[in-house]
């Protein structure tokens, strides 16, 4: 008698939970305990959902700061602080290293060497200053706690949820490192992650603001990917972090223009 075929992979709830925890272990500092050693590419469908968690926690930080009477700028800074603590500053580190490498290196090998250096240069420091400043200004302009949380959820979901498309479309620039180790997700996983991010953004921001923010973020992240291809020949873990920051910042700026 023929063996019963295994259930379709998307119907395997236990495996989906393992994949979510595998991705969250990398993208956050949440106390998840030991996780299975699943390929990150297979778990990347959940990147947007992890962004939802980070955005909700950042929104909670904003709400608590506003509740005790802090001004909007301070509350916005605290929201970003909470999100950075949850993620371990992973993407901010990638942004700083990428900008240092792209602006400070004369050729591909020099750029990659600079990006691997743990020290932050003036270009990377400026990138962080402007990234934080623009996001704080956007959140403070939105102001109202519920809308701030919605904008954070949308921005973190899209910033992370579009990364599997970059993993799919770009070759690793190095043979080692996080970018190479992540692997290349299947088309269904990459587009599924982007689809989850899009649904979250449209639901959180409403259709028209969400669509505008999605379009702007997609263009900005595609330009960042094109620059990585031109400068390095592909992606690294730092490049993926920089792309997340670009998408997140653009999402918040466009959301602020609609919600403030």
Number of C-alpha atoms within 10 A of each C-alpha: 3 4 5 6 6 7 8 7 9 8 9 11 10 9 15 17 13 16 24 21 23 23 24 24 18 14 20 22 15 15 8 11 7 9 14 10 9 14 16 20 20 21 24 32 31 29 27 31 24 25 28 26 19 27 27 22 20 28 29 20 23 31 22 15 20 20 12 9 11 15 13 21 19 15 27 32 22 23 28 23 17 20 25 18 16 19 21 16 17 21 24 22 21 23 27 28 29 29 26 25 28 22 13 17 17 11 12 15 13 14 21 22 11 21 28 14 12 10 11 16 16 13 18 24 16 15 19 18 12 12 19 19 15 16 23 24 18 26 31 22 19 24 21 16 23 15 19 30 25 21 31 34 31 32 37 32 32 33 32 30 30 31 25 32 22 22 26 18 17 18 19 24 21 17 11 11 14 17 21 17 16 20 18 24 22 17 13 10 20 26 18 20 26 26 17 19 30 23 17 24 28 18 13 20 23 12 13 11 20 25 17 17 30 25 15 17 27 20 13 18 24 17 14 20 25 17 16 21 17 11 20 22 17 21 25 29 24 26 28 29 23 27 29 29 26 22 29 26 26 27 31 28 24 20 29 23 13 15 19 14
